[in-house]
């Protein structure tokens, strides 16, 4: 029994996956950094102005929703990848291939 596999596609997919993870990490880090900055500002300052506090909270809410959407998209992509990753099960006569 001889098993031959063209690994070109898999290598290309791995590169795409690495790039994707780097991009997603950046996309998640941006709203997280924003949230952390607003939280730090609120905690370190005695913000008496309710309008300013409400504006900060609205921005924080939008950033949290953005992160949630990104995570939902990641989970959806993960499900699609699992469903599509089916190993071929058919037998191919080697002499016909050679």
N, C-alpha and C positions, 0 to 999 in steps of 0.2 A: 504494500500500500504506500503510495507516494502522494503527499499533499503539497501542492504548490499554491502559493498565494502571492498576488501582486500587492505589495505593501505601500505602493505609491499613494493610493487614495487614503489609506490609514494615516500615513505620515502627514499628508496635507490636512487631514481632518484634525490631527493633533495640534498642528500649528494654528489652525483656525480656532480650535478650542482654547489654546493658551492665550491667543490675542483676545478672544471673547472674554475670558476670565479677567484679563488685565483691564479691559474696557468696563466691564461690569463693576469691578472693584473701584474704579475711578468714579463711575456713576453713582455708586452707593456712598462713597466717601464724601462726595460733595454735599449732599443733603445732611449727612451725619455731622460734618464739620459745621455747617450752618446751624443745626440744632444745638450742638455743643456751645457754639459761640453765643447764641441767644440765651441759653440756660445760664451760662457763666455770667453774662451781663445782668440777667435778672437776679441771680444769687448775690453777686458782688455789689450791686447798687440798690439802694433803697428807692425804687421807682415809685414815686407818689402819683405820677400822672397816669391815670387809668387808661387814657387814650393811647399812650405809648405802650403800656403793658398789653393792651388788647391788640395793638398792631403787631407786636412781637409774637404774641400767642397765635395770631392768624397765620403769620409767616411760618411759625413752627408747625402748625397744623398742616399747612400745604407741603412742607418738606417731609413730614411723616407720611402723608398720603403718597407723595412721590416715591418714597422708599418702598412703601407697601405695593405700589403698582409694579415697580421694578422686580420685587421679590415674586409677585404673582406671575409676571412674565417669565422669570427664570424657572419657576416650578412648572409652568406650562411647557416650556421648551424641554425641560428634563423629561416630562411625561412623553412628549412626542419622540424624543430621542430613544427612550426605552422601547416604545412601541415599534419604532422603525428598525431597531437593531435586531434583526432576525438572521441567524446564521443559515446560509444556504444548506439545504439538506438533500439535494439531488446528487446522484452519482453520475459522474461523467467518465465514459470509457477513455482511458489514458491513450490508447493507440490512435483514437480518432483525433485527439488533441495534438499529439506529436505529429 
